[in-house]
């Protein structure tokens, strides 16, 4: 059976206080609250700067069993170095403490900037380095830079599978060779809804799907209509049962390998006006994946 994980990108937003978060909730307990109302959260602070082991350990302790984090890769690698000479930055990322999440560590998200054009050789040089289990990630972490001395986490509880997803934002990736590379290295293409601003391809390239819903009509701010959520629920059902939507927006004409099921990770990033957590719960309800979650009402709708 496929696991359906639908949640939010980040959790610390001032406008969410007294709307999603209760009036009397201390800021230090926001992750605790969010992780009991949603089954997964995308860590995005790691995009802006390398986090520290004590943070990952605190996040692990604050969240319930069976909770899963995804982890957004650091922009130094994706936006500043633009995937050039990726090994050193990758080693530092895996040494930063993310392995302390143990069984709660889900996929790694690697987001490319809008002006990053498809370069097959450059991309393959990055993809071939990505570790697909925690033992391989630990081996990379042990080769971290000297600046990580004293602030690294270099242990695992056991060997666990790791997954990776790539989000692109340039039309030049509309190239079947790109999909062939992702399938070769078992990396998921991020299905990104960006209110029409960036490409929104849906090719299946791994044994799971990774969705980022940034806004239906307004980037980062607009909420999702009932009709839009119905459509996303239908698409998730198709992917999770091993197929794909009949009207999938594809780059490659080559069908993916057949599977009985696929896990789906979906994150709402329309956070500015506090739509994300409530849209996530509405989509979970459509898929019957909210049964173990407490009731959650949007006070603005009461």
Secondary structure, DSSP 8 states (H G I E B T S, - for coil): ---EEEEEE-S--GGGBTTTB-TT--GGGHHHHHHHHSSEEEE-HHHHS---HHHHHHHHHHS-TT-EEEEE--HIIIIISTTTTHHHHHHHHHHTTGGGGGGGEEEEEEE--TT----HHHHHHHHTT--SBHHHHHHHHTT--GGGTTS-----SS--B--EEEE---GGG--HHHHHHHHHTT-EEEEEEETTSS-------SSEEEEEEEESSSTTT----HHHHHHHHHHHHHHHTT---TT---S-SS-----S--EEEEEE--TTTT-HHHHHHHHHHHTT--TTS-----GGG-
